[in-house]
Amino acid sequence: MLAMEAAAADLVAALSSPSSYAGLHSRFAAYLQPFTPYLSSSNPNPKPPQKRATKNKQPPPPDAATLRPLAKRFLPFLSRALHLLPPLVRASPGSGDKSGEAADELFEIYGLLLDCLQAISPCLAGKPYSVLLHRGRFVCCLESRGHLARANAEAAATLDALRSALSPPTTSTKSRRGAASVDSVLLPDPGSAGEAGTDPEVTVLAVELTSCLANCSSKVKVKEPAPYERLISLFKQLKPWLRILTNEARRKYLPLLVNGMSRCTFFLVSESSFFSSDLVHGFCRHTVQECVKEGMIEHFPAIARKICSSVDLSWGGSTQLLLYVLETVTDSVVCVKDDLPKSVNELPVFVAYFCRFVLSAKRDLSVGTSELLYKQSGYFSEVSSPTASMLRLYATGLYLSAQQAESEIPPYLSVAIPKDQKYIHALEKALGTLARWPHDNTSLVTYLDSLEFISKHCISLSIPASPVCKCLKETTRDSMNNMEPY
């Protein structure tokens, strides 16, 4: 017994020493040799063998009484080593060099320890999915070190094991033909999961596994639809679990999920020719819906910009998708009640980017954007008159740009955009609203940006720009007068 304790102490000490990783896996395997009969594979939820014509009975798994001596002997060692490994793996950078080889050795040890812990889990007290919580950390380490293929396989297997642990025995996740269905139960509803349905650790594990699956698909640039269809189903089934988290935990873990979803969205919209329009639009919608939630909405403009810049404009569904993103960004501002002034100032910044982006795109996108901004400016009249006026300026500028490209207004442009003298009067009214409104440093920049945008298009169509120039001069003068010295 003393010799075994000394061997365990030596292995733990070697694990903590960066210079002794070479050959360390072999030493761990030798020490854990008593587990060999019980280690079927590294898969936490191995698939049962297919049925054959001959009925061969599989040997029953060992009972708790058989495993208890192993657990009593090795559990302290396994717990100590598993506690040390995650920070050690993350702290060893590089791949293909000595540091990378050290990380690979640590991963082999990590996987072996988890398999041993899984083997004795039937006789362990506590949560029935406690081993899966360890595997979730293992998956995160694999992904962070770039072992994407293995991380993806481990995440899928761990998620399947979690589903089995949470599901009633009668729950099936197979379609009638026996193949896994993308609409099947990947994560049971918390209401049917017993005590686990109120455990935040289960939610955190599910979020980490989902994020890993999303990151692996986008980083490997998978061009098959099945992984993304599976992720959409998983996003839907994960939503009720997110309600279990505290606000603080939600702010910590929701970005992991949204970042993974966003990376997939960027890839799908850039490689849209490989996927159906329904899949691309559906994935983008789910991503955007998560972005407008509390704790993520402040990051939404940056994510929306990245979506716009990633879209393949030659794709037939690009106009519809981009207009959906623009509409969601403008709608989201009204939802932010706690920090409305900041959000109102950020909206024209995004709109300015979007309008300049669409000028070089297809004409129907410019016209659709103009129509959408006119509609949205009506909603903003009660929220922020200056913002409503700036939206109208951008809408008018895009309209003028479209008119320059084609002399007639397209029949599907339903909004009555004023022409000739009526247009001038409407433009003067919007500019008058802006000129009378006090500006801070942020709103002044966005305001001047909108004036510049409309001025260029007035000049290009020989429309009198004097109202714009007058308003620009007055606003600049008033702003200079209101500035305080440092």
WOPE-V764436 format. One record per residue. N is the residue number from 1. RES is the residue in three letters. SS is DSSP state (H for helix, E for strand, C for the rest). BURIAL is + if it has 24 or more other ideal C-beta (glycine too) atoms within 12 Angstrom, else -. D_FIRST is the distance of its C-alpha to the first C-alpha in whole Angstrom. Layout:
n=[N/N]
res=[RES/RES]
ss=[SS/SS]
burial=[BURIAL/BURIAL]
d_first=[D_FIRST/D_FIRST]
This chain:
n=[1/2/3/4/5/6/7/8/9/10/11/12/13/14/15/16/17/18/19/20/21/22/23/24/25/26/27/28/29/30/31/32/33/34/35/36/37/38/39/40/41/42/43/44/45/46/47/48/49/50/51/52/53/54/55/56/57/58/59/60/61/62/63/64/65/66/67/68/69/70/71/72/73/74/75/76/77/78/79/80/81/82/83/84/85/86/87/88/89/90/91/92/93/94/95/96/97/98/99/100/101/102/103/104/105/106/107/108/109/110/111/112/113/114/115/116/117/118/119/120/121/122/123/124/125/126/127/128/129/130/131/132/133/134/135/136/137/138/139/140/141/142/143/144/145/146/147/148/149/150/151/152/153/154/155/156/157/158/159/160/161/162/163/164/165/166/167/168/169/170/171/172/173/174/175/176/177/178/179/180/181/182/183/184/185/186/187/188/189/190/191/192/193/194/195/196/197/198/199/200/201/202/203/204/205/206/207/208/209/210/211/212/213/214/215/216/217/218/219/220/221/222/223/224/225/226/227/228/229/230/231/232/233/234/235/236/237/238/239/240/241/242/243/244/245/246/247/248/249/250/251/252/253/254/255/256/257/258/259/260/261/262/263/264/265/266/267/268/269/270/271/272/273/274/275/276/277/278/279/280/281/282/283/284/285/286/287/288/289/290/291/292/293/294/295/296/297/298/299/300/301/302/303/304/305/306/307/308/309/310/311/312/313/314/315/316/317/318/319/320/321/322/323/324/325/326/327/328/329/330/331/332/333/334/335/336/337/338/339/340/341/342/343/344/345/346/347/348/349/350/351/352/353/354/355/356/357/358/359/360/361/362/363/364/365/366/367/368/369/370/371/372/373/374/375/376/377/378/379/380/381/382/383/384/385/386/387/388/389/390/391/392/393/394/395/396/397/398/399/400/401/402/403/404/405/406/407/408/409/410/411/412/413/414/415/416/417/418/419/420/421/422/423/424/425/426/427/428/429/430/431/432/433/434/435/436/437/438/439/440/441/442/443/444/445/446/447/448/449/450/451/452/453/454/455/456/457/458/459/460/461/462/463/464/465/466/467/468/469/470/471/472/473/474/475/476/477/478/479/480/481/482/483/484/485/486]
res=[MET/LEU/ALA/MET/GLU/ALA/ALA/ALA/ALA/ASP/LEU/VAL/ALA/ALA/LEU/SER/SER/PRO/SER/SER/TYR/ALA/GLY/LEU/HIS/SER/ARG/PHE/ALA/ALA/TYR/LEU/GLN/PRO/PHE/THR/PRO/TYR/LEU/SER/SER/SER/ASN/PRO/ASN/PRO/LYS/PRO/PRO/GLN/LYS/ARG/ALA/THR/LYS/ASN/LYS/GLN/PRO/PRO/PRO/PRO/ASP/ALA/ALA/THR/LEU/ARG/PRO/LEU/ALA/LYS/ARG/PHE/LEU/PRO/PHE/LEU/SER/ARG/ALA/LEU/HIS/LEU/LEU/PRO/PRO/LEU/VAL/ARG/ALA/SER/PRO/GLY/SER/GLY/ASP/LYS/SER/GLY/GLU/ALA/ALA/ASP/GLU/LEU/PHE/GLU/ILE/TYR/GLY/LEU/LEU/LEU/ASP/CYS/LEU/GLN/ALA/ILE/SER/PRO/CYS/LEU/ALA/GLY/LYS/PRO/TYR/SER/VAL/LEU/LEU/HIS/ARG/GLY/ARG/PHE/VAL/CYS/CYS/LEU/GLU/SER/ARG/GLY/HIS/LEU/ALA/ARG/ALA/ASN/ALA/GLU/ALA/ALA/ALA/THR/LEU/ASP/ALA/LEU/ARG/SER/ALA/LEU/SER/PRO/PRO/THR/THR/SER/THR/LYS/SER/ARG/ARG/GLY/ALA/ALA/SER/VAL/ASP/SER/VAL/LEU/LEU/PRO/ASP/PRO/GLY/SER/ALA/GLY/GLU/ALA/GLY/THR/ASP/PRO/GLU/VAL/THR/VAL/LEU/ALA/VAL/GLU/LEU/THR/SER/CYS/LEU/ALA/ASN/CYS/SER/SER/LYS/VAL/LYS/VAL/LYS/GLU/PRO/ALA/PRO/TYR/GLU/ARG/LEU/ILE/SER/LEU/PHE/LYS/GLN/LEU/LYS/PRO/TRP/LEU/ARG/ILE/LEU/THR/ASN/GLU/ALA/ARG/ARG/LYS/TYR/LEU/PRO/LEU/LEU/VAL/ASN/GLY/MET/SER/ARG/CYS/THR/PHE/PHE/LEU/VAL/SER/GLU/SER/SER/PHE/PHE/SER/SER/ASP/LEU/VAL/HIS/GLY/PHE/CYS/ARG/HIS/THR/VAL/GLN/GLU/CYS/VAL/LYS/GLU/GLY/MET/ILE/GLU/HIS/PHE/PRO/ALA/ILE/ALA/ARG/LYS/ILE/CYS/SER/SER/VAL/ASP/LEU/SER/TRP/GLY/GLY/SER/THR/GLN/LEU/LEU/LEU/TYR/VAL/LEU/GLU/THR/VAL/THR/ASP/SER/VAL/VAL/CYS/VAL/LYS/ASP/ASP/LEU/PRO/LYS/SER/VAL/ASN/GLU/LEU/PRO/VAL/PHE/VAL/ALA/TYR/PHE/CYS/ARG/PHE/VAL/LEU/SER/ALA/LYS/ARG/ASP/LEU/SER/VAL/GLY/THR/SER/GLU/LEU/LEU/TYR/LYS/GLN/SER/GLY/TYR/PHE/SER/GLU/VAL/SER/SER/PRO/THR/ALA/SER/MET/LEU/ARG/LEU/TYR/ALA/THR/GLY/LEU/TYR/LEU/SER/ALA/GLN/GLN/ALA/GLU/SER/GLU/ILE/PRO/PRO/TYR/LEU/SER/VAL/ALA/ILE/PRO/LYS/ASP/GLN/LYS/TYR/ILE/HIS/ALA/LEU/GLU/LYS/ALA/LEU/GLY/THR/LEU/ALA/ARG/TRP/PRO/HIS/ASP/ASN/THR/SER/LEU/VAL/THR/TYR/LEU/ASP/SER/LEU/GLU/PHE/ILE/SER/LYS/HIS/CYS/ILE/SER/LEU/SER/ILE/PRO/ALA/SER/PRO/VAL/CYS/LYS/CYS/LEU/LYS/GLU/THR/THR/ARG/ASP/SER/MET/ASN/ASN/MET/GLU/PRO/TYR]
ss=[C/H/H/H/H/H/H/H/H/H/H/H/H/H/H/C/C/H/H/H/C/C/C/H/H/H/H/H/H/H/H/C/H/H/H/H/H/H/C/C/C/C/C/C/C/C/C/C/C/C/C/C/C/C/C/C/C/C/C/C/C/C/C/H/H/H/H/H/H/H/H/H/H/H/H/H/H/H/H/H/H/H/H/H/H/H/H/H/H/H/C/C/C/C/C/C/C/H/H/H/H/H/H/H/H/H/H/H/H/H/H/H/H/H/H/H/H/H/H/H/H/H/H/C/C/C/C/C/C/H/H/H/H/H/H/H/H/H/H/H/H/H/H/H/C/C/C/H/H/H/H/H/H/H/H/H/H/H/H/H/H/H/H/H/H/H/C/C/C/C/C/C/C/E/C/C/C/C/C/E/C/C/C/C/C/C/C/C/C/H/H/H/C/H/H/H/H/H/C/H/H/H/H/H/H/H/H/H/H/H/H/H/H/H/H/H/H/H/H/H/C/C/C/C/C/H/H/H/H/H/H/H/H/H/H/H/H/H/H/H/H/H/C/C/C/C/H/H/H/H/H/H/H/H/H/H/H/H/H/H/H/H/H/H/H/H/H/H/H/H/C/H/H/H/C/C/H/H/H/H/H/H/H/H/H/H/H/H/H/H/H/C/C/C/C/C/H/H/H/H/H/H/H/H/H/H/H/H/H/H/C/C/C/C/C/C/C/H/H/H/H/H/H/H/H/H/H/H/H/H/H/H/H/H/H/C/C/C/C/H/H/H/H/H/H/H/H/H/H/H/H/H/H/H/H/H/H/H/H/C/C/C/H/H/H/H/H/H/H/H/H/H/H/H/H/H/H/H/H/H/C/C/C/C/H/H/H/H/H/H/H/H/H/H/H/H/H/H/H/H/H/H/H/H/H/C/C/C/C/C/C/C/C/C/C/C/C/C/C/H/H/H/H/H/H/H/H/H/H/H/H/H/H/H/H/H/C/C/C/C/H/H/H/H/H/H/H/H/H/H/H/H/H/H/H/H/H/H/H/H/C/C/C/C/C/H/H/H/H/H/H/H/H/H/H/H/H/H/H/H/H/H/C/C/C/C]
burial=[-/-/-/-/-/-/-/+/-/-/+/+/-/+/+/-/-/-/-/-/+/-/-/+/+/-/+/+/-/-/+/+/-/-/+/-/-/+/+/-/-/+/-/+/+/-/-/-/-/-/-/-/-/-/-/-/-/-/-/-/-/-/-/-/-/-/+/-/-/+/+/-/-/+/+/-/+/+/+/-/+/+/-/+/+/+/-/+/+/-/-/+/-/-/-/-/-/-/-/-/-/+/+/+/+/+/+/+/+/+/+/+/+/+/+/+/+/+/+/+/+/-/+/+/-/-/-/+/+/+/+/+/+/+/+/+/+/+/+/+/+/+/+/+/+/+/+/+/-/+/+/+/+/+/+/+/+/+/+/+/+/+/+/+/+/+/+/-/-/-/-/-/+/-/-/-/-/-/-/-/-/+/-/+/+/+/+/+/+/+/-/-/+/-/-/+/+/-/+/+/+/+/+/+/+/+/+/+/+/+/+/+/+/+/+/+/+/+/+/+/-/+/-/-/+/-/+/+/+/+/+/+/+/+/+/+/+/+/+/-/+/+/-/+/+/-/-/-/-/+/-/-/+/+/+/+/+/+/+/+/+/+/+/+/+/+/+/+/+/+/+/+/-/-/+/-/-/-/+/+/+/+/+/+/+/+/+/+/+/+/+/+/+/+/+/+/+/-/+/+/+/-/+/+/+/+/+/+/-/+/+/+/+/-/+/-/+/+/+/+/+/+/+/+/+/+/+/+/+/+/+/+/+/+/-/+/-/-/-/-/-/-/+/+/+/+/+/+/+/+/+/+/+/+/+/+/+/+/+/-/+/+/+/+/+/+/+/+/+/+/+/+/+/+/+/+/+/-/-/+/-/-/+/+/+/+/+/+/+/+/+/+/+/+/+/+/+/+/+/+/+/+/+/-/+/-/-/-/-/-/-/-/+/-/+/-/+/-/-/-/-/-/+/-/-/+/+/+/+/+/+/-/+/+/+/-/+/-/+/-/-/-/+/+/-/+/+/+/+/+/+/+/+/+/+/+/+/+/-/-/+/-/+/-/+/-/+/+/-/-/+/+/-/-/+/-/-/-/+/-/-/-/-/-/-/-]
d_first=[0/4/5/5/6/9/10/11/12/14/15/17/18/20/21/23/25/28/28/25/25/27/24/22/22/21/18/17/18/16/13/14/16/15/17/20/22/22/24/27/29/28/31/30/33/34/37/38/39/43/44/46/48/46/44/40/38/35/31/30/28/24/24/22/21/19/18/17/13/13/15/12/9/12/15/14/13/17/19/18/19/22/23/23/25/28/30/28/30/33/33/34/37/39/39/40/39/35/35/35/33/30/31/31/28/26/28/26/23/24/26/22/20/23/23/20/21/24/22/20/23/24/22/22/24/27/30/30/31/28/27/30/30/28/30/33/31/30/34/36/34/35/38/38/37/40/38/41/40/37/37/40/38/35/37/39/36/35/38/38/35/36/39/38/35/39/41/42/42/45/46/46/47/48/52/54/54/50/50/48/51/51/53/50/47/45/44/45/47/45/47/45/42/41/39/38/42/42/38/39/36/37/41/39/37/40/42/39/39/43/44/41/43/47/46/44/48/50/48/48/52/51/55/54/55/52/49/52/53/50/49/52/51/48/50/52/49/47/50/49/46/47/48/45/44/46/49/46/44/47/48/45/44/47/48/45/47/50/49/48/51/53/52/53/56/57/56/58/61/61/60/62/64/61/61/63/65/63/60/60/62/60/57/59/60/57/56/59/58/55/56/59/56/55/53/54/58/58/57/59/62/60/58/62/63/60/61/65/64/62/64/66/70/71/69/71/69/69/72/70/67/68/70/68/66/69/69/66/66/69/68/65/67/68/65/64/65/63/64/67/69/66/66/70/70/67/69/72/70/68/72/73/70/71/75/75/72/74/77/76/75/77/80/79/76/78/81/78/76/80/80/77/77/80/79/76/78/80/77/76/80/78/75/76/80/79/76/79/81/79/78/81/82/79/81/84/83/81/84/87/85/85/89/89/87/89/93/92/89/87/88/85/85/85/85/89/88/92/94/97/98/96/93/94/94/91/89/91/90/86/87/89/86/83/86/86/82/81/78/75/74/71/74/77/75/75/78/80/78/79/83/82/81/84/86/86/87/90/91/90/92/95/94/95/92/94/93/89/90/92/89/87/89/89/85/85/87/86/82/83/85/82/80/79/78/75]
